[in-house]
Amino acid sequence: MSTVDERREEAIKRLKAKRDFRTNLVVYVVVNSMLIAIWALAGAGFFWPIFPILGWGIGLALAGYNVYVKKPITEDDIRTEMDRSG
């Protein structure tokens, strides 16, 4: 496979990951909004929706980091690591 084809495949992979993250973010907001509404309608006692909000939120934050912050491994990174390890 040529370099252009490899770069295209990587770009497609990154675009799909971004699209999937945005979909997950929308689902997160909708579901947790519904949980908060259920909590409010049930008498608004102990704020139990905090558990799924925080748990799911941590996972979503890590996914966002992987999609938007974490850089892909490059050939230069591979060469540098190979040189370092001997």
C-alpha positions, 0 to 999 in steps of 0.5 A: 500500500502506498503512503498516500493510501495509508494516510487516507486510511488513517484520516478515515479512521480518525474521522470515524472516531470523531464522529463516534465520539460526538454520537456518544456525547449526544447520547450521554447528554440525552440519557443523563438529562432523562435520569435527572428528570426522573430524579426530579419527578421522583421527589429530588431526594439524594442526587443518585444520577451523579453516579452514572454521570461521573462514571460515564463521564470519566469514560467519555473524557478518556475517549475524547482524549484519545480522539482529540488530544492523543497523537498517532504514532509516526514513523519518526516515533518508531525510528526514535524508539528503535534507536533508543533500544539498540 
